[in-house]
Amino acid sequence: MSTTSAVTFWDGVYAARPAATDPRPNVRLGETVTDLPPGDALDLGCGQGGDALWLARRGWRVTAVDVSAVAVERLTALALAQGLDGRIDAERHDLRESFPRGTFDLVSAHYLHTPLDLDRAAVLRTAGHALRPGGRLLVVDHGSTAPWSWDQDPDARYPSAREVAEDIGLDGAAWAVERADASRRIATGPGGRTAEVTDHVLIIRRTV
C-alpha cells in the first residue's frame, strides 16, 4: 500500500468517526504509567488523542504521531482547547519513512495494527533504541477481534507478547522484558456497545 493510499485509508477511518471532545485513554496505559514519574513520552499511532491528553494532564511532555492528518489536526485542536498545547506536539509520520526525533522515558504503541505494508518490528525496535536508560516501551496489541473493529478477518492470528518481543529483537544486555502476557477486559465501543476482548501486553525497559 502506498503512502498516499495509507493516508487516505486512515483519514477515512477517522473522518468517519465523530470528533471526540474528551477521548478516553487506553486502559493498559493507566495500569502501566500511573506510578511513573512524568517525563518525555512518545505516542505511536495517537488516533483520537486520548492517551496523549491523559499523559499531558499528568505532567508528561508528549510527542504524538499518526499517519492520519485528520487525527493529528483533531488532537492539535483538542490540546489547544484544553490548555495542553505546550505539552503535546502532534506530528504526522508514516512510520515506514520517518520516525520522530528525540529520546524518551516512555514509548507507547497501543494497537499499532494496520493493513499497510509496515515492518512493525523494525518500528518498535527503533522505538526501543529511542528510550533513555530506565525508559519503557509499552506495546499493547489486540489478542482478539472486537465486534466494531475495522478488521474483521476471521483468519486473523494475534502473536503473543513474547512472540512480539522476539520479533523486535532488542539485545537482552540493554533491554529487559518486564511484562509479557494476555489480559481480558470489557471494552466499550462506538455507541456504548460492550464486549469482552483480550489484550496482549508487552513492557520492555531499557536498562543501560
Backbone hydrogen bonds, N-H to C=O, Kabsch-Sander energy under -0.5 kcal/mol:
donor,donor_aa,acceptor,acceptor_aa,energy
6,A,2,S,-2.4
7,V,3,T,-2.7
8,T,4,T,-2.4
9,F,5,S,-2.7
10,W,6,A,-2.5
11,D,7,V,-2.9
12,G,8,T,-2.0
13,V,9,F,-2.0
14,Y,10,W,-2.3
15,A,11,D,-2.7
16,A,12,G,-1.6
17,R,14,Y,-1.1
29,L,26,N,-0.7
30,G,26,N,-1.2
31,E,27,V,-1.6
32,T,28,R,-1.5
33,V,29,L,-2.7
34,T,30,G,-1.5
36,L,33,V,-2.4
41,A,61,R,-3.0
42,L,106,L,-2.5
43,D,63,T,-2.8
44,L,42,L,-0.7
44,L,108,S,-2.8
45,G,43,D,-0.5
45,G,65,V,-1.3
46,C,65,V,-2.7
49,G,46,C,-2.2
53,L,49,G,-2.4
54,W,50,G,-2.0
55,L,51,D,-2.6
56,A,52,A,-2.4
57,R,53,L,-2.2
58,R,54,W,-0.8
58,R,55,L,-0.9
59,G,56,A,-1.8
60,W,55,L,-2.2
61,R,39,G,-2.6
62,V,60,W,-0.6
62,V,87,R,-3.5
63,T,41,A,-2.7
64,A,62,V,-0.6
64,A,89,D,-2.1
65,V,43,D,-2.7
66,D,91,E,-1.5
69,A,67,V,-0.5
72,V,68,S,-2.1
73,E,69,A,-2.7
74,R,70,V,-2.2
75,L,71,A,-2.3
76,T,72,V,-2.3
77,A,73,E,-2.0
78,L,74,R,-2.4
79,A,75,L,-2.8
80,L,76,T,-1.9
81,A,77,A,-2.4
82,Q,78,L,-2.0
83,G,80,L,-1.3
84,L,79,A,-3.2
85,D,79,A,-0.9
87,R,84,L,-2.0
88,I,84,L,-1.0
89,D,62,V,-2.9
90,A,88,I,-0.6
91,E,64,A,-3.0
91,E,89,D,-0.5
93,H,66,D,-1.3
93,H,91,E,-0.6
95,L,93,H,-0.8
97,E,94,D,-2.8
98,S,94,D,-2.2
104,F,130,A,-2.4
105,D,40,D,-2.7
106,L,40,D,-1.5
107,V,136,R,-2.6
108,S,42,L,-3.1
109,A,107,V,-0.5
109,A,138,L,-3.1
110,H,44,L,-0.6
111,Y,109,A,-0.6
111,Y,140,V,-4.0
113,H,111,Y,-2.0
118,L,116,L,-1.7
120,R,118,L,-1.7
123,V,119,D,-1.8
124,L,120,R,-2.6
125,R,121,A,-2.1
126,T,122,A,-2.3
127,A,123,V,-2.1
128,G,124,L,-2.1
129,H,125,R,-1.9
130,A,126,T,-1.1
131,L,128,G,-1.1
132,R,104,F,-2.8
134,G,206,R,-3.2
135,G,132,R,-2.8
136,R,105,D,-2.1
137,L,204,I,-3.3
138,L,107,V,-3.1
138,L,136,R,-0.6
139,V,137,L,-0.6
139,V,202,L,-3.0
140,V,109,A,-2.2
140,V,138,L,-0.5
141,D,139,V,-0.5
141,D,200,H,-2.7
143,G,198,T,-3.1
144,S,198,T,-0.6
146,A,144,S,-0.6
149,S,146,A,-1.8
152,Q,150,W,-0.7
156,A,153,D,-1.6
164,V,160,S,-2.2
165,A,161,A,-2.3
166,E,162,R,-2.2
167,D,163,E,-2.3
168,I,164,V,-2.4
169,G,165,A,-2.0
174,A,171,D,-1.9
175,W,171,D,-2.0
176,A,205,R,-2.8
178,E,176,A,-0.6
178,E,203,I,-2.9
179,R,203,I,-1.5
181,D,201,V,-2.0
183,S,199,D,-2.7
185,R,197,V,-2.1
187,A,185,R,-0.7
187,A,195,A,-3.0
189,G,193,R,-3.9
192,G,189,G,-1.7
193,R,190,P,-1.1
195,A,187,A,-1.9
197,V,185,R,-2.7
199,D,183,S,-3.1
200,H,141,D,-2.8
201,V,181,D,-2.8
201,V,199,D,-0.6
202,L,139,V,-2.6
203,I,179,R,-2.5
204,I,137,L,-2.4
205,R,176,A,-3.0
206,R,135,G,-2.9
207,T,174,A,-3.0
207,T,205,R,-0.5
208,V,174,A,-1.0
